[in-house]
Amino acid sequence: MDRKRVIRGIFISLFINVGLPVWVFKVLENHMSEVAALSIATLIPLIDTLVHLLKHKKKLDVFAAFMATGFILSIAAVLLGGDGQHISESFSVPGKEHPYRWMGSDLDTKDKFISYIEEIYTPEQAEAYWKKQTENGSIVEIEGKLAQPEADGGSMTGWADAKATLIQDGKGTRSFRFQVPLFDEFEEKTIKLRYVEGKGWRIDEPVDTIR
């Protein structure tokens, strides 16, 4: 009986965390932007995690789970070029191998891009990410408008299913250790948060730490 319960639990977990989100994304991407569809699909495993955490009254872990979801959605939106209106044409950039595409209207200028990153990350990390992306060609600025290579980046880690443990809670800072699924193993990452006056809690780690 216990074995059957374990097997059933595994199938239910796979359905909630993998099968159902993929199906929802595939259905919704035909009716809305990829970012919006991804946002909704990501909520499914998040809700499952939150229900589990709330049952055990782990309030800080719930807080961390919300932050982890912020990681996913912020980076996914950037990789997909934003959620605003897109110009569909692609074009070449001298000295670059891949064709480029214009970013969506919500991320198509430096100010918009940095402001978006600052919704999740500290201003210093947002500025550092902008500098790195423009220096390595992941973003180019042409007459004030931003473009990125057509090839989308990806992640092999499953942040939606990550388990968080509070390891430091100081004045204006918190640190969580995340166990992130990677294939059939787990990868551990420590993420530091800092309270920014007038904005709230922000991640104080390099943006591409969350991949």
N, C-alpha and C positions, 0 to 999 in steps of 0.2 A: 504493500500500500504506500509506504514511504517513497519507494522508488518511482511509483507511478506519479506521486505528487511532485517529486523533483523533476521528472521528465516533463510533466504538464507545465510546471513553472518555467522551465527553460523555453518551451515553445511559446508560452504567453509573453515572456520577456523579449524573445526574438521578434514576435509579431508587433509588440508595442514600440520597441526601440529601433527596429529595422524595417520590417515589412510594411506596416501602416504608414510611417512617415514617407517612405519612398512612393507608395501608391498615392498618397495625398498630394505630394509634390507633382507627380506626373499628371494628375487630374487637373490641378490648379494652374500649372504653368501655361495651359492653353487659354486661360481666361484672365490672367493677370501677369504682372512682371515676375521674372525669376526670383527676385529678392523677396517680394511679397509672398510668393508661394513657398519659398524656403523658410521664411519667418513663421508661417502658419504650421508647416510640417515639423519644424523644430520644437514647437510648443508641446507636441504630443509626448515625447520622452521626458521633457521638462516637467510637465504636469504629473506624470507617473513618479518622477523623482521627488517632487514637492510633496505629493501625498504621503510617500514613504517617510520623508523627513519630518513632516508635521505630526505624523503618528507618534514619532519618537521625540517630538518637541525639541528638535535641534534647530533653533532659530537662526544661529549664525551660519549653519550649513545651508539653510534655505536662502539666506542672503548671498552666500557664495554661489549657490546654484543659479540665482538670477544673474550674478556677475558673469558666470561662465557662459550663460546664454548670450549676454551682451558681447562677450568675446566673439562668439560664433557669428552673430548677425552683423557686427560691425565689419569684420574682416571679409565675410562673404559678400556684403554689399560693395565693398571696394573692389574685390576680385571680379565681380560681375559688372563693374562700371557704374554703379549707382542705380537708384530706383526711379529717377526722373525720366523726362523725355529724351530719347536717344536719336542721334543721327545715324542711320544704318550703314552708311558708306564706310569702307575701310580705305586706308591709304598708306603709302610707304614713307618712311622717315630716313633721310640720308644717313648712312653709316649704321643703320639698324637692320637686323636680319628679318624679323617678323613684321607683317603688316600691323598697323595700329588702327584703333577705333576711338572715336570721341567718347568721352565719359558722359553719363547722364546729366541732365540739367541740375540735379541736386548736388553734384560733385564736380562740376565742370570748371571751377576756378580754384585758385590756391586758397582763398579765404573760406570758401564753402568746404573744401576738402579738409582743411585743418580744423574748422569748427565741428565737422562731423566726427572726426577722430577724438576731439576733446570731449565729446559726449560720454566716452568710455575711459579715455586715458588722460593723464596729467598733461598740462600744456607743454611741458618740457619733452615728454615722450612723443607727443603729436608733432612737434616741430622737428625732432630728430628723425621721425619716420618720414616726414615730407622730404627732408634733406637726403635721406638714404634712397628713397624711391626715385627722386629726380636725378641723383648722381648715377644710379645703376641702370637708368633707362626704363624702369618699370612705369614711370610717368614722365611724359614730356609736356612742356608748356609752349603752345604755339599761339602767338598774338593774344595771350591772356587766357586761352582755353586749354583744358587738359585732355590728354589722350593717353591710352595705355595699349600694350600689345594685345592682339586678339586672343591669344592663347590664355585660357583661364588657369589660375593656380588652383591647387587642391590641397587637401589635408588627409592624412592617413589616420589621424587620431580622432577619437570619438568624444569630443568635449561635451556633447549633449548627455552622455552617460557618465561623466566624470564624478568621482566622489571627493568631497572636500573636507579637510580637517583644519580647524583653526589652530595655528601654532604660535601666534603672537598677537596680542591685543594691547597696543600702547596708546598713548595720547596722539590722536590724529593719524595713526598708522595701524594696519592689520596685515597679517600674513597668513595665507592659506596654503596648505599642501594639497595638491590635486593628484589623484590617481586617475590617469586618463587611459582608457582602453586603446590598445594598439595591436590589431589582429587578435591573437589569443593570449597576449601579455598585457602588462600595464606599464605605462611610463609615468614617472613622478616628476611633477613640476611645482616649484614654490613660487607663488604669485604674491607680490606686495601691493597693498592698496594704501593710498594716502588721501586724507580729507583735504579738499581744495575749497577754500573760503568762497562762498557764493555759488558753488557748483555741486558740492557733495563729494561722495567717495569716487575716486578715480584710480585706475590701474597705474602703478608706477613701475612698469617693466617695458622693455622694448616691444613695440607692437607685434613684430613677427615672432615673438616668443610663443604666441598663441596660434599654432598652425597644426 
